[in-house]
Amino acid sequence: STTKLPAGMIEAQGYSISARSQAGIATSIYVKSVEGPKIRLLFDVGHVDGQNAKAQHVFISHGHTDHIGGIVQHARAAAMSGCRPVYYVPAAVAPQLASLIEAFGELDGGEPVRMKIRTVVVGECYDLGSGYSMQPIATQHRVPSLGYCIFRRRDMGLKPEYQAMSKEEMIACAKAGQKVRAYQEFPEICYTGDTTIEGIRENPAIANFRLLFCEATFWSPDATQLAVKTGHTHISEVFLPSFLLSVCSA
């Protein structure tokens, strides 16, 4: 691609990406489409900057501070940029988040923090507009947590039974309520958030996504058990032959 990307961003699979993740400090993954329908997504909001403040949709994986701590700051920054994003949050953190938002409004001199909050549950599908949709998945962390799967609906052209029709015939069929075009959902982006390797293995379909953001918090050879204890993934588990085989055959 010849698209000139802002500093700190990379391009992959038709998306530009700005990622910052330091365990216990801040995690935020900003993804913006550079081809096809335009969409701007932010996965977790431990860090806020001028780029990710433009996100239209913000997905919170769980309630730990390094993943949700910047949410009110993000809402304020987005408002200054003329944006009004939707924040998707697990049901388990919604009550505490409501209290947090109210407290920040009081700290700001009584000025309400205006946010569009949408509580999400596994098993539901959420329309994001521009042909995109989202489905949350259950993951395994030491607090309730979710991953997020983003799908894109693509126009596959006329259905075979309509391809030989004249333009007038197709218009008549469309006016009669018939669906003359075929559409297909494609797996585009998956973000696991914090999870053990078991949380990943329980969702083998994530291997089908064009972009997969998968955690590997621990790298030290002697920290495998600590990763399990704290609800994280060790880098060695990601590269185990059994794991790679299960993912590649998904």
C-alpha positions as CSV (number, residue, x, y, z in Angstrom):
1,S,0.0,0.0,0.0
2,T,1.1,3.5,-0.7
3,T,-0.9,4.9,2.2
4,K,1.2,7.2,4.4
5,L,0.7,6.1,8.0
6,P,0.9,8.3,11.1
7,A,4.0,7.8,13.2
8,G,3.8,4.7,15.4
9,M,1.4,2.8,13.1
10,I,1.9,-0.2,11.0
11,E,-0.2,-1.7,8.2
12,A,-1.4,-5.3,8.0
13,Q,-4.2,-7.1,6.1
14,G,-5.9,-3.9,5.1
15,Y,-5.8,-2.2,8.5
16,S,-3.5,0.3,10.1
17,I,-2.6,-0.6,13.7
18,S,-1.2,1.3,16.7
19,A,-0.5,-1.0,19.6
20,R,0.7,-0.3,23.1
21,S,0.8,-3.0,25.7
22,Q,2.9,-3.2,28.9
23,A,1.8,-5.7,31.5
24,G,0.3,-3.9,34.5
25,I,0.8,-0.4,32.9
26,A,-1.4,0.0,29.9
27,T,-2.9,-2.0,27.0
28,S,-4.6,-0.3,24.0
29,I,-4.8,-1.6,20.4
30,Y,-6.1,0.8,17.9
31,V,-7.2,-0.5,14.5
32,K,-8.3,1.5,11.5
33,S,-9.4,0.2,8.1
34,V,-7.4,1.5,5.1
35,E,-9.4,-0.3,2.4
36,G,-13.1,-0.9,2.0
37,P,-15.7,0.5,4.5
38,K,-14.1,2.9,7.0
39,I,-14.1,1.8,10.6
40,R,-12.0,2.8,13.7
41,L,-11.8,0.3,16.6
42,L,-10.0,0.4,20.0
43,F,-9.5,-2.7,22.0
44,D,-9.0,-1.8,25.7
45,V,-8.2,1.7,26.9
46,G,-5.3,1.7,29.3
47,H,-3.7,4.4,27.2
48,V,-5.1,7.4,25.4
49,D,-3.6,9.4,22.5
50,G,-4.6,11.6,19.6
51,Q,-5.0,8.6,17.3
52,N,-7.1,6.2,19.4
53,A,-9.3,9.1,20.7
54,K,-10.9,9.0,17.2
55,A,-12.1,5.4,17.6
56,Q,-15.8,4.8,16.9
57,H,-16.1,1.6,18.9
58,V,-14.2,0.8,22.1
59,F,-14.1,-2.8,23.4
60,I,-13.3,-3.4,27.1
61,S,-12.0,-6.9,27.9
62,H,-12.1,-6.7,31.7
63,G,-11.9,-4.4,34.6
64,H,-8.2,-4.3,35.4
65,T,-6.9,-0.8,35.5
66,D,-4.3,-1.3,32.8
67,H,-7.1,-2.2,30.4
68,I,-9.9,0.2,31.5
69,G,-8.2,3.0,33.4
70,G,-8.2,5.5,30.6
71,I,-11.9,5.1,29.7
72,V,-13.1,8.5,31.0
73,Q,-10.1,10.3,29.7
74,H,-10.8,8.7,26.3
75,A,-14.4,9.9,26.4
76,R,-13.3,13.5,27.1
77,A,-10.6,13.4,24.4
78,A,-13.1,11.9,21.9
79,A,-15.6,14.6,22.6
80,M,-12.9,17.2,22.0
81,S,-12.3,15.5,18.6
82,G,-16.0,15.6,17.7
83,C,-16.4,11.8,18.2
84,R,-19.0,10.0,20.3
85,P,-17.8,6.4,20.5
86,V,-19.7,3.4,21.8
87,Y,-18.1,1.6,24.7
88,Y,-18.7,-2.2,24.8
89,V,-18.2,-3.6,28.3
90,P,-18.7,-7.0,30.0
91,A,-21.8,-7.1,32.2
92,A,-19.6,-7.9,35.2
93,V,-17.9,-4.5,35.2
94,A,-20.9,-2.3,34.2
95,P,-22.0,-1.4,37.7
96,Q,-18.6,-0.3,38.9
97,L,-18.0,1.5,35.6
98,A,-21.2,3.5,36.2
99,S,-19.9,4.6,39.6
100,L,-16.5,5.5,38.2
101,I,-18.1,7.7,35.5
102,E,-20.2,9.5,38.1
103,A,-17.2,10.1,40.3
104,F,-15.2,11.6,37.5
105,G,-18.1,13.9,36.7
106,E,-18.0,15.2,40.2
107,L,-14.3,15.6,40.1
108,D,-14.8,17.7,36.9
109,G,-16.9,20.2,38.8
110,G,-20.2,18.4,38.2
111,E,-19.9,18.3,34.5
112,P,-21.4,14.9,33.4
113,V,-19.2,12.5,31.5
114,R,-21.4,11.7,28.5
115,M,-20.7,8.2,27.2
116,K,-22.5,5.6,25.2
117,I,-22.1,2.4,27.2
118,R,-23.3,-0.9,25.8
119,T,-23.2,-4.0,28.1
120,V,-22.4,-7.2,26.1
121,V,-22.8,-10.9,26.7
122,V,-21.4,-14.0,25.0
123,G,-23.7,-15.4,22.4
124,E,-25.0,-12.1,21.1
125,C,-24.0,-10.3,17.9
126,Y,-23.7,-6.6,17.8
127,D,-24.0,-4.4,14.6
128,L,-21.1,-1.9,14.3
129,G,-22.3,-0.3,11.0
130,S,-20.4,-0.1,7.7
131,G,-20.9,-3.8,7.2
132,Y,-19.1,-4.8,10.4
133,S,-20.4,-6.8,13.4
134,M,-18.9,-8.0,16.7
135,Q,-19.3,-11.1,18.8
136,P,-17.8,-11.4,22.3
137,I,-16.1,-14.7,23.4
138,A,-15.5,-16.0,26.9
139,T,-11.8,-16.1,27.9
140,Q,-10.1,-17.2,31.1
141,H,-8.5,-14.5,33.4
142,R,-8.5,-14.1,37.1
143,V,-11.5,-11.7,36.8
144,P,-14.4,-12.0,34.4
145,S,-13.1,-11.3,30.9
146,L,-14.1,-11.2,27.3
147,G,-12.4,-11.4,23.9
148,Y,-13.9,-9.7,20.8
149,C,-14.4,-11.1,17.3
150,I,-15.0,-8.6,14.5
151,F,-16.7,-9.8,11.3
152,R,-17.1,-8.0,8.0
153,R,-20.1,-8.5,5.7
154,R,-19.1,-8.6,2.0
155,D,-21.2,-8.3,-1.1
156,M,-20.6,-11.5,-3.1
157,G,-22.7,-10.3,-6.1
158,L,-25.9,-11.5,-7.5
159,K,-27.2,-14.9,-6.4
160,P,-26.9,-17.5,-9.2
161,E,-30.7,-17.7,-9.8
162,Y,-30.8,-14.0,-10.6
163,Q,-27.7,-13.6,-12.8
164,A,-29.5,-14.3,-16.1
165,M,-32.3,-11.8,-15.4
166,S,-32.6,-8.5,-17.1
167,K,-32.2,-5.3,-15.1
168,E,-35.9,-4.7,-15.1
169,E,-36.7,-8.2,-13.8
170,M,-34.1,-7.8,-10.9
171,I,-35.6,-4.4,-10.0
172,A,-39.0,-6.0,-9.8
173,C,-37.7,-8.9,-7.6
174,A,-36.0,-6.4,-5.3
175,K,-39.2,-4.3,-5.0
176,A,-41.1,-7.6,-4.2
177,G,-38.8,-8.0,-1.2
178,Q,-36.6,-10.7,-2.7
179,K,-32.9,-10.8,-1.7
180,V,-31.2,-10.8,-5.1
181,R,-27.6,-10.3,-3.8
182,A,-25.5,-12.7,-1.8
183,Y,-23.6,-11.6,1.3
184,Q,-21.1,-13.4,3.4
185,E,-19.6,-12.8,6.8
186,F,-15.8,-12.9,6.9
187,P,-13.7,-13.1,10.2
188,E,-11.6,-10.0,10.2
189,I,-10.1,-9.2,13.6
190,C,-9.9,-11.0,16.9
191,Y,-8.6,-9.6,20.2
192,T,-8.3,-12.1,23.1
193,G,-7.4,-9.6,25.9
194,D,-5.8,-11.2,29.0
195,T,-6.4,-15.0,29.1
196,T,-4.7,-18.3,29.9
197,I,-3.8,-20.6,27.0
198,E,-6.9,-22.6,27.9
199,G,-9.1,-19.6,27.1
200,I,-7.5,-19.5,23.7
201,R,-7.8,-23.3,23.1
202,E,-11.5,-23.1,23.9
203,N,-12.0,-20.7,21.0
204,P,-10.2,-22.5,18.1
205,A,-12.1,-20.5,15.5
206,I,-9.9,-17.4,16.3
207,A,-7.3,-18.9,14.0
208,N,-9.6,-18.0,11.0
209,F,-9.3,-14.3,11.6
210,R,-7.2,-12.1,9.3
211,L,-5.8,-10.2,12.3
212,L,-5.3,-11.9,15.7
213,F,-4.2,-10.0,18.8
214,C,-3.2,-12.7,21.3
215,E,-1.5,-12.1,24.6
216,A,1.8,-13.5,25.8
217,T,2.5,-11.7,29.1
218,F,5.2,-13.9,30.4
219,W,8.5,-14.7,28.6
220,S,10.9,-15.9,31.4
221,P,11.5,-19.7,31.2
222,D,10.7,-20.1,34.9
223,A,7.4,-18.1,34.8
224,T,5.1,-20.7,33.3
225,Q,3.3,-21.5,36.5
226,L,3.1,-17.8,37.4
227,A,1.3,-17.2,34.1
228,V,-1.3,-19.8,34.9
229,K,-1.7,-18.5,38.4
230,T,-2.3,-14.9,37.3
231,G,-4.6,-15.8,34.4
232,H,-2.1,-15.1,31.6
233,T,-0.4,-16.9,28.7
234,H,3.3,-17.8,28.6
235,I,5.1,-17.3,25.3
236,S,6.3,-20.9,25.3
237,E,2.6,-22.1,25.3
238,V,1.9,-20.2,22.2
239,F,4.7,-22.0,20.3
240,L,3.9,-25.5,21.7
241,P,3.5,-27.9,18.7
242,S,0.2,-29.1,20.2
243,F,-1.2,-25.6,20.3
244,L,0.0,-24.7,16.8
245,L,-1.5,-27.9,15.4
246,S,-4.8,-27.2,17.0
247,V,-4.9,-23.6,15.8
248,C,-3.8,-24.4,12.2
249,S,-6.4,-27.2,11.9
250,A,-9.2,-25.0,13.2
